[in-house]
Amino acid sequence: GPAVDSWRWRRRAAMASEEPPRVATSATTTAATAAMATEERTWDIILFYKFVAVADPDAEVAWLRDVCARHGLCGRVIVATEGINGNLAAARDDTDGDGAAVAAGVRAFVDALRAHAVFGGDDIDVKYDAHRAAAPVFGDLFIRSQAEICSSGGTMPFELLEQRRLGGAHLTPEQFHAVLEEYWGERDAAAAAASEQRKPLVVIDVRNRKEYQLGRFEAPDGRGVALDPSTKTYSEFAAFVDRHVDELKDKKVLMYCTGGIRCEKASAYMRARGIDDVSQLSGGIHRYLECFGGGGGDGGGYFHG
């Protein structure tokens, strides 16, 4: 199904991302995960992030380690004064039952997260996937605090989001697709003439060049393709914007990344530089694939990869 397909795609993309490697937290964790890798089972995977002011990241790290350990989760979580960013998984077991929609450990963690005084609420973005495997999808549990939840090297400060509220408009996958269809889809002569009166469209891939090579938004027959900023790391994106401010100011800009997090500060930075018409794909490629699938598939999506 789409969830498994998107997980396979994201796993390939993760190998090309600039994220740091996962590190074992203890020999006990390593032994436990090795013991579980005996027979194929369903692993439920969650991705989540939220930009929010965090007064004491180290205290939240301690809380997260305790909750994850109690509910048998593995994966990676970063906490900073600007928020939280995580990717965790747990295996379904016999107590979950054959009809369980998601592993009990994942359900318990998400409930605790949504009830949390800092991270909680309905506005935290949580995405679900499922993957069949014998070995754990993440080798260990790695939770730590650092300067940013998605490192820009300080080039795109949190205050652009928190204080100046400059983040771009969030488009659902359906809305994002509709704009691509309007500009890139097959049109009759009247629609084509009307389109010439609108702003030119620029679709920007906020990921790095290796991820872009794995897949991108593009239209058939060369009617449109996402722009590759050709960055090696996320910290280089601000410099790309600085070089292209003048040519982007009169354009309609759509942005996307894997799960949405990189677009948050990137869109705010673009608007701070005077590029006003900026929108981002809410939930990123992950959510788009859930709705439309890849290009050429039954869903008729514009993402090819």
Summary of the structure (lengths in Angstrom):
residues: 305
radius of gyration: 20.1
end to end distance: 16.3
largest distance: 66.7
contacts: 975
relative contact order: 0.16
helix: 40%
strand: 21%
